[in-house]
C-alpha cells in the first residue's frame, strides 16, 4: 500500500491484498506453529491476543526487551539503532505541485521536508521501484487538478530518477536506506511464453534494472525488500488474459512458470534469483555486499502464515511439492540447480510487515472499531516474529555480530484519520512505535 507505486502496478498490488491463503497453506505453516507452541506449554499471544486491548500493548512475555542487558552489550557490542523511518519517494511529486510549501512544526518557517524529518528524529527511509517503471527523466503533469488526483492516489508518480534524487537527499542527512524492488502480480506479455529458467533470468535482469540507477549514484541500500506486501507472491497473473497460473498441475509444477505462494519452490527460486542479481550488480559496481540485507514484506493480516512458510518451524519445502491431485512435481528438471540448491530462508533475513488498522476504510474514520482491532493483531505479529528470530539465534561473526540472524522491520503503517483527527493519529503512532521498541529482534518502524 505504498503511495509511490505507479498506477498500473498499484492496482495489481491492491488486488493482491485480497488474496486468501488456502487451507493447505494455513495448515502447513501458521497452524503447525501454533500447535507446537501449545504443546510446549507456552501461551501463544498469536492465539490469545484480544481485540479489546486499546489503551496499551501488554508487556511481551518470554522475550528480551531492547533496554535489557544482553550478552552482546556486555561483550562491548552495541545493539542496532532503532529505525524511525518514513516512505518518502513521492516527495518530489508533492514538491512539484504548484503552490505547495512545506513548513516546520511551528507552522511558519519554510523548510526542506527531509530536513524537517531528520531534525525530528527520523533516521531511515524507504523508496520503491516497479517492474517496467521508466528510468527517466521525469516530467510531471500539473494540469487537470493535481490536488484532486493526489487525494485519489492518481498522480503521475514519475520515474526511477526521482527516487534516486530523493535517496541522495536523505542519505546526505545520514539516514538508513531501505529499497523495495517490485515485480507485481502480472506476468508481462513478453514473459508469458518463457520456461522457468527464462523467467528467472528475466526477473534477474529486471531486478538489476531497478537497482542499477542507485548504484550508479553510489547509493547502496542497507536493506532490500522483495515486493510491496506481495501477499500471494508475484508474477502469476497473465497480462494478456488475466488468467492466474495457480490452478493446474502444469502451472504448480512449473511448466507454466509463476511466482505464486501456492507453488513455493518456484517463488523461492525467483527470490533467490533476485538476491543473486542484486549481489552481482553491487559487486560489479565496486561495492561490498557484506552489510546489505534482504527480506520480504508481508501485510500484517498475512505475516503470521507467510513468514511462517519461509522461516517458521513448519516452513514449506523449497524443492518438493505434491499437488492436490497427487502429482509429485519434478522441480529438478525445471528450476536451475543454482537456484534449487540454495536456502532462501537464510538469504532473506529481514521480516518486513505492514501494520494497518483492521478494517481501514473511509467509513471507519469516525469509529473506534479500527483502533480496537489493531493492537491485538499487531501484538500477535510482534510475538510471532520475535519467536522466529529467537529460534534462529544470534550472529557471532560479521558486521551485525551480536544481533539476531533474523530481524523484523515495520515497513509501513497508517490510519484512516482526517486532518481534524491528527492527535489520534499521533497517539496511535506512539503506541505502535513503543510496542515495537519492546522487542529486541525488531529493527524499528517506518511510516
C-alpha positions in Angstrom: 0.0 0.0 0.0 2.9 2.3 -0.5 2.0 5.7 -2.1 4.6 5.7 -4.8 3.9 2.7 -6.9 2.8 3.6 -10.5 -0.9 3.3 -11.1 -0.9 0.1 -13.0 1.2 -1.8 -10.5 -0.7 -0.2 -7.6 -3.8 -1.9 -8.9 -2.0 -5.2 -9.0 -0.7 -4.9 -5.5 -4.0 -3.8 -4.1 -5.7 -6.8 -5.7 -3.0 -9.0 -4.2 -4.2 -7.9 -0.7 -7.5 -9.6 -1.3 -5.7 -13.0 -1.7 -7.0 -15.5 0.8 -4.5 -18.3 1.7 -5.9 -21.7 1.0 -6.4 -24.3 3.7 -3.2 -26.2 2.8 -1.0 -23.1 3.3 -2.6 -22.3 6.6 -2.4 -25.8 8.0 1.2 -26.3 6.9 2.6 -23.0 8.3 0.7 -21.0 10.8 -1.4 -23.8 12.4 1.6 -26.0 12.8 3.5 -23.2 14.6 0.6 -22.6 17.0 0.2 -26.3 17.7 3.9 -26.6 18.6 3.6 -23.5 20.8 0.7 -25.1 22.7 2.5 -28.5 23.0 5.4 -26.7 24.6 3.1 -25.4 27.3 3.6 -21.7 26.4 0.9 -19.2 26.0 0.8 -18.0 22.4 -0.1 -14.4 22.0 -0.8 -15.2 18.4 -3.7 -17.3 19.5 -4.8 -15.2 22.6 -4.4 -11.6 21.6 -7.5 -9.7 22.4 -9.1 -7.1 20.1 -10.2 -5.2 23.1 -6.7 -4.1 24.0 -6.8 -0.4 23.1 -5.1 1.5 25.9 -1.7 -0.2 25.7 0.0 -3.3 24.5 0.8 -5.9 27.1 4.4 -6.4 28.1 5.9 -9.1 25.9 6.4 -12.4 27.6 9.5 -14.6 27.3 11.5 -12.1 25.2 14.4 -9.9 26.0 13.4 -6.3 25.7 15.6 -3.8 23.9 16.6 -2.0 27.1 17.6 -5.1 28.9 21.3 -6.1 29.4 22.2 -8.7 26.8 25.3 -10.8 26.0 26.0 -8.6 23.0 26.1 -5.4 25.1 28.2 -7.0 27.8 30.8 -8.0 25.2 31.1 -4.4 24.1 28.9 -4.9 21.0 26.4 -2.1 20.6 22.8 -3.1 19.8 21.3 -1.9 16.5 19.9 1.6 16.3 16.1 1.8 16.2 14.9 2.6 12.7 12.5 5.5 12.9 11.6 5.7 9.2 9.3 7.1 6.5 8.4 6.3 2.9 9.5 9.4 1.1 9.8 8.6 -2.6 6.7 10.5 -3.6 8.1 13.7 -2.1 9.4 15.2 -5.4 5.9 14.8 -6.8 4.4 16.6 -3.8 7.0 19.4 -4.1 6.2 19.8 -7.8 2.6 20.7 -7.2 2.1 24.4 -7.8 1.8 26.4 -4.6 2.9 23.5 -2.4 5.0 24.8 0.5 6.5 22.8 3.4 6.7 24.3 6.9 8.5 23.3 10.1 6.4 22.3 13.1 6.0 26.0 14.1 3.8 26.4 11.1 5.6 29.5 9.8 9.2 28.5 9.0 9.6 27.3 5.4 11.9 24.3 5.5 13.1 21.4 3.3 10.8 18.5 4.2 13.6 16.0 4.5 15.3 18.3 7.0 12.1 18.5 8.9 12.0 14.7 9.2 15.7 14.4 10.1 15.5 17.1 12.7 12.5 15.4 14.3 14.5 12.2 14.7 13.7 10.2 11.5 16.8 8.3 10.7 15.7 5.9 8.0 13.6 6.0 4.8 12.1 3.8 2.2 11.7 4.1 -1.6 10.1 1.7 -4.1 10.7 0.8 -7.7 8.4 -1.2 -10.0 8.6 -3.7 -12.8 8.8 -1.8 -16.1 9.0 1.6 -14.4 10.6 4.3 -16.6 14.2 5.3 -15.8 13.6 9.0 -16.5 14.0 11.8 -16.9 10.7 12.6 -15.1 8.4 15.3 -16.3 5.3 15.9 -14.0 1.9 16.8 -15.4 0.4 19.6 -13.2 -2.7 20.1 -15.4 -6.1 18.6 -14.7 -6.4 19.2 -11.0 -3.2 17.7 -9.4 -4.6 18.3 -5.9 -7.7 16.2 -6.6 -5.7 13.5 -8.2 -3.3 13.5 -5.2 -6.2 12.7 -2.9 -7.3 9.8 -5.1 -3.8 8.4 -5.5 -3.9 9.1 -9.2 -0.9 11.4 -9.6 1.8 10.7 -12.1 4.5 9.4 -9.7 7.4 9.7 -12.0 10.4 7.5 -12.9 13.2 5.9 -11.0 15.4 9.0 -11.5 13.4 10.9 -8.9 13.7 8.0 -6.4 17.5 8.3 -6.8 17.4 12.1 -6.3 15.3 11.7 -3.1 17.6 9.0 -1.9 20.6 11.3 -2.3 18.9 14.0 -0.2 18.1 11.6 2.6 21.4 9.8 2.6 23.1 13.2 2.9 21.2 13.6 6.2 22.7 10.3 7.5 19.5 8.2 7.1 19.5 4.4 6.6 18.3 3.4 3.1 15.6 0.7 2.5 14.8 -0.1 -1.1 11.7 -2.1 -2.2 12.0 -3.8 -5.6 8.7 -4.8 -7.1 7.8 -7.3 -9.7 4.0 -7.1 -9.5 1.4 -9.8 -9.8 1.2 -9.6 -13.6 3.4 -11.7 -15.9 4.4 -9.2 -18.7 3.1 -10.3 -22.1 6.6 -10.8 -23.4 7.4 -13.2 -20.5 4.3 -15.4 -20.8 5.9 -17.9 -23.3 9.0 -18.3 -21.1 10.0 -21.5 -19.3 11.1 -21.3 -15.7 14.8 -20.6 -16.4 13.9 -17.9 -18.8 11.5 -16.3 -16.3 14.2 -16.4 -13.6 16.6 -14.7 -16.0 14.0 -12.0 -16.8 13.4 -11.5 -13.1 17.2 -11.2 -12.5 17.6 -8.6 -15.3 14.6 -6.6 -14.1 15.9 -6.6 -10.6 19.2 -5.2 -11.8 17.5 -2.7 -13.9 15.6 -1.3 -10.9 18.7 -1.3 -8.7 21.4 0.0 -11.1 20.4 3.7 -11.1 21.1 3.8 -7.3 24.4 2.0 -7.7 25.4 4.4 -10.5 24.8 7.2 -8.0 26.9 5.4 -5.4 23.8 4.7 -3.3 23.9 1.3 -1.6 20.8 0.1 0.2 21.1 -1.1 3.8 18.1 -3.3 3.2 16.5 -4.6 0.0 12.9 -6.0 0.3 11.4 -8.1 -2.5 7.9 -6.9 -3.3 5.5 -4.4 -1.6 3.4 -6.7 0.7 3.1 -9.3 -2.1 0.7 -11.4 -0.1 0.3 -14.2 -2.6 3.7 -13.9 -4.2 4.2 -12.3 -7.6 4.2 -12.9 -11.3 1.3 -15.3 -11.5 -1.4 -13.4 -13.5 -1.1 -13.3 -17.3 -1.1 -9.8 -18.6 -2.9 -10.7 -21.9 -5.7 -12.9 -20.4 -5.9 -12.2 -16.7 -5.5 -15.9 -16.1 -3.9 -16.8 -12.7 -1.4 -19.6 -13.0 -2.3 -21.3 -9.7 -4.8 -24.0 -10.7 -3.4 -26.9 -12.8 -0.6 -29.3 -12.0 1.1 -27.9 -15.2 1.2 -24.5 -13.5 2.0 -25.6 -10.0 4.9 -27.8 -11.2 6.5 -25.0 -13.2 5.8 -26.0 -16.8 3.8 -22.7 -16.9 6.1 -20.8 -14.5 4.9 -18.4 -11.9 5.8 -17.0 -8.5 2.7 -17.7 -6.5 2.9 -18.9 -2.9 0.8 -22.0 -3.9 3.9 -23.3 -5.7 6.5 -22.2 -3.1 9.6 -23.8 -4.8 9.0 -21.7 -7.8 8.6 -18.5 -5.8 11.6 -19.3 -3.6 13.7 -19.8 -6.7 12.7 -16.4 -8.0 13.6 -14.8 -4.7 17.0 -16.5 -4.8 17.5 -15.2 -8.4 16.8 -11.7 -7.2 19.2 -11.9 -4.3 21.9 -13.2 -6.6 21.2 -10.5 -9.2 21.5 -7.7 -6.5 24.8 -9.1 -5.2 26.2 -9.4 -8.7 25.2 -5.8 -9.5 26.6 -4.5 -6.3 29.9 -6.3 -6.7 30.2 -5.2 -10.3 29.7 -1.6 -9.1 32.7 -2.0 -6.8 30.7 -2.1 -3.6 30.6 -4.6 -0.8 27.6 -6.9 -0.2 28.6 -7.7 3.4 26.3 -5.3 5.1 23.3 -5.5 2.6 20.4 -7.4 4.0 17.4 -8.9 2.1 13.9 -9.7 3.1 10.2 -9.9 2.4 7.4 -7.6 3.2 4.1 -9.0 4.3 0.8 -7.3 5.1 0.0 -7.6 8.8 -3.1 -9.7 8.1 -0.9 -12.5 6.5 2.5 -12.2 8.1 1.8 -15.0 10.5 1.4 -17.6 7.8 3.5 -16.1 5.0 6.6 -15.7 7.1 5.8 -19.0 8.8 6.1 -20.6 5.4 9.6 -19.1 5.0 11.0 -19.0 8.5 8.7 -20.9 10.8 9.2 -24.3 12.3 6.9 -25.7 9.7 8.5 -23.8 6.8 7.4 -25.0 3.3 9.7 -27.1 1.2 11.8 -25.2 -1.3 12.3 -28.2 -3.5 9.3 -30.5 -3.3 5.6 -30.1 -3.9 2.7 -32.6 -4.2 -0.4 -31.1 -5.8 -3.9 -31.8 -4.6 -4.2 -34.3 -7.4 -1.3 -36.3 -6.1 1.2 -35.2 -8.7 4.8 -35.0 -7.4 6.5 -32.1 -9.2 9.9 -32.7 -10.7 11.4 -29.4 -10.0 14.9 -30.7 -10.6 14.1 -30.6 -14.3 12.5 -27.2 -14.1 14.4 -25.0 -11.7 18.2 -24.5 -12.3 20.3 -26.3 -9.7 21.9 -23.0 -8.7 18.5 -21.8 -7.5 17.1 -25.1 -6.3 20.1 -25.9 -4.0 20.4 -22.6 -2.0 18.3 -21.8 1.0 16.1 -18.8 0.7 15.4 -18.9 4.5 19.0 -18.0 5.1 19.2 -15.4 2.3 16.1 -13.4 3.4 17.0 -12.2 6.9 14.6 -9.3 7.3 10.9 -9.9 8.0 9.1 -6.8 6.9 5.5 -6.2 7.8 2.7 -3.6 7.4 0.5 -2.6 10.3 -2.8 -1.0 9.4 -6.0 -0.7 11.3 -8.4 -3.5 10.6 -10.6 -2.6 8.8 -9.3 0.6 7.3 -11.9 2.2 5.0 -13.3 5.8 4.9 -16.3 4.5 6.8 -14.1 3.8 9.8 -12.8 7.4 10.1 -15.3 8.3 12.9 -15.3 4.9 14.5 -13.1 3.3 17.2 -13.5 -0.2 15.8 -10.4 0.1 13.7 -8.3 1.2 16.7 -9.7 -1.6 18.8 -8.8 -4.3 16.4 -5.3 -3.1 15.6 -3.4 -3.6 18.9 -4.4 -7.3 19.2 -3.3 -8.0 15.7 -0.1 -6.1 16.0 0.7 -7.9 19.3 0.2 -11.2 17.6 2.6 -10.2 14.8 5.3 -9.0 17.1 5.3 -12.1 19.3 5.2 -14.4 16.4 8.2 -12.8 14.6 10.1 -12.5 17.8 9.7 -16.2 18.3 11.1 -16.9 14.8 14.1 -14.7 15.5 14.9 -16.4 18.8 14.7 -19.8 17.1 17.3 -18.7 14.5 19.6 -17.3 17.2 22.2 -14.5 17.0 25.2 -13.9 14.8 28.7 -14.5 16.2 30.6 -13.0 13.2 30.3 -10.3 10.6 29.1 -6.7 10.7 25.9 -7.5 12.7 27.6 -9.7 15.3 25.5 -10.0 18.4 22.3 -9.2 16.6 19.6 -11.7 15.6 20.2 -13.6 12.4 16.6 -12.9 11.6 15.2 -9.4 12.3 11.9 -7.7 11.7 11.1 -4.2 10.4 7.8 -2.4 10.3 7.8 -1.2 6.7 4.6 0.8 6.6 1.6 1.7 8.6 -1.1 4.3 8.6 -4.5 5.2 9.8 -7.8 6.4 8.2 -7.8 9.7 10.2 -8.9 13.0 8.9 -6.9 16.2 9.3 -9.1 17.1 12.3 -8.0 13.9 14.0 -4.3 14.4 13.9 -4.0 13.9 17.7 -5.5 10.4 17.3 -3.0 9.6 14.6 -0.2 10.8 16.8 -1.3 8.7 19.8 -1.8 5.7 17.6 1.7 6.1 16.1 3.3 6.4 19.5 1.5 3.3 20.7 2.8 1.3 17.8 6.4 2.5 18.0 6.5 1.9 21.7 5.2 -1.6 21.2 7.9 -2.4 18.6 10.7 -1.0 20.8 10.0 -3.6 23.4 11.2 -6.5 21.1 14.9 -6.8 20.7 14.8 -8.6 17.4 12.9 -5.6 15.8 14.9 -3.0 13.9 12.1 -0.4 14.0 9.1 1.1 12.3 8.7 3.1 9.1 5.7 5.3 8.4 
